[in-house]
Amino acid sequence: MPPSHDELVEQLIRSIDIRLLDPLEILLDGHDAVDALRTIVRVRAENWAYRLVKGDDPEALGTAMRIAATLYPGDGPFEPPVEWWRSPLGQTVVRRVGHPTARSVSYAVAGAMLGITRQGVHDLLSRGKLARHPEGGVLPSSVRDRLLKLDPGC
């Protein structure tokens, strides 16, 4: 079942607060400007959630990639912790775009996306319910398709 709008908004706010605003507040010695940023983030999180859930595909993908790049910066590919895929944001992203950057995901990531074990992923692959990537792993699009088939109201 997909997360609710409120769950998604709250995770966006909480993640941005923890990863970006709290460190900024420490760096700026508690400057009042950070409170203004928190207000802006609360307003914008509603818009980001709407784009992720109800926006067209390019808008949802662009929003997912901007959020991922901001919250999980790095020189390498986007690889959030496996448990992230079980979060409201992770579940929304996988239902809308699969994985925003990967052509293939591990069995562990596919399992987290689906809420099942690696063995469950293996079973679904064996039965043709998920698609293997030619170079190994699982096609994120097949995980997305499986979730949408199980939750047709998404």
C-alpha positions in Angstrom: 0.0 0.0 0.0 1.4 3.4 -0.9 2.2 5.9 1.8 -0.3 8.7 2.6 0.4 12.3 1.4 0.9 13.3 5.1 3.4 10.5 5.7 5.4 11.6 2.6 5.3 15.3 3.6 6.4 14.6 7.1 9.3 12.4 6.0 10.5 15.1 3.5 10.4 17.7 6.3 12.1 15.5 8.8 14.8 14.4 6.4 15.6 17.9 5.2 15.6 19.1 8.8 18.0 16.4 10.0 20.3 16.3 6.9 20.4 20.0 6.0 18.9 22.5 8.5 20.1 21.1 11.8 23.8 21.2 10.6 23.2 24.7 9.1 21.8 25.8 12.4 24.9 24.5 14.2 27.2 26.2 11.7 25.3 29.5 12.0 25.2 29.4 15.8 21.4 29.2 15.9 20.8 32.1 13.5 17.1 33.0 13.1 17.4 32.6 9.3 17.3 28.9 9.8 13.7 29.1 11.3 12.7 31.0 8.1 14.1 28.1 6.1 12.2 25.6 8.1 9.0 27.5 7.3 9.9 27.5 3.6 10.7 23.7 3.6 7.3 23.0 5.2 5.5 24.8 2.4 7.7 23.4 -0.3 7.4 19.8 1.0 3.7 19.8 0.2 4.5 20.8 -3.4 7.3 18.2 -3.7 5.0 15.5 -2.4 2.3 16.5 -4.9 4.8 16.4 -7.8 6.1 13.0 -6.7 2.6 11.5 -6.5 0.4 13.4 -9.0 2.9 15.1 -11.4 3.5 13.8 -14.8 6.4 11.3 -15.2 9.1 13.8 -16.1 8.1 16.0 -13.2 8.0 13.1 -10.8 11.4 11.9 -12.0 13.0 15.4 -11.8 11.6 16.0 -8.3 12.8 12.6 -7.1 16.3 13.2 -8.6 16.6 16.7 -7.0 15.5 15.4 -3.6 17.9 12.4 -3.8 20.8 14.5 -5.0 20.2 17.0 -2.2 19.7 14.6 0.6 22.2 12.0 -0.5 25.0 13.9 -2.2 28.1 12.2 -3.4 30.5 11.5 -6.2 29.0 8.1 -6.9 25.6 6.8 -7.9 22.5 7.3 -5.7 22.6 4.4 -3.3 20.5 5.1 -0.2 20.5 2.7 2.7 18.4 -0.4 1.9 15.9 0.5 4.6 15.2 3.9 2.8 13.2 2.0 0.2 10.7 1.0 2.9 10.2 4.7 3.9 7.3 6.8 2.6 9.7 8.7 0.3 11.4 5.5 -0.9 8.0 3.8 -1.6 6.7 6.8 -3.4 9.9 7.0 -5.6 9.8 3.3 -6.5 6.1 3.5 -7.4 6.6 6.5 -9.6 10.1 6.0 -11.2 11.4 2.7 -10.0 15.0 3.8 -9.2 15.8 7.3 -10.3 19.3 6.4 -11.6 20.0 2.7 -11.6 19.4 0.3 -14.5 19.7 -2.6 -12.1 19.3 -3.2 -8.4 20.5 -5.9 -6.1 18.1 -8.6 -4.7 18.3 -6.9 -1.3 17.3 -3.5 -2.7 14.5 -5.1 -4.8 13.3 -6.9 -1.7 13.3 -3.6 0.3 11.4 -1.9 -2.5 8.8 -4.7 -2.4 8.8 -5.3 1.3 10.0 -8.9 1.0 13.1 -10.9 1.5 15.9 -11.5 -1.0 14.6 -15.1 -1.3 11.2 -13.7 -2.1 12.8 -11.7 -4.9 14.5 -14.8 -6.2 11.2 -16.7 -6.2 9.5 -13.9 -8.1 12.4 -13.9 -10.7 12.1 -17.7 -11.0 8.4 -17.4 -11.7 8.8 -14.6 -14.2 7.0 -12.0 -11.9 10.2 -9.8 -11.9 12.7 -9.2 -14.7 16.4 -9.8 -14.4 18.8 -7.3 -15.8 21.1 -8.9 -18.4 24.2 -8.1 -16.5 22.8 -9.2 -13.1 20.3 -8.0 -10.5 16.8 -6.9 -11.0 15.3 -4.3 -13.4 13.8 -1.5 -11.2 11.1 -1.0 -13.8 9.9 -4.6 -13.1 9.8 -3.9 -9.4 7.7 -0.7 -10.1 5.4 -2.7 -12.4 4.9 -5.3 -9.7 4.1 -2.8 -7.0 1.6 -1.0 -9.3 0.0 -4.3 -10.2 -0.4 -5.1 -6.5 -1.7 -1.6 -5.7 -3.6 -0.6 -8.8 -5.0 2.5 -7.1 -1.5 4.2 -7.1 
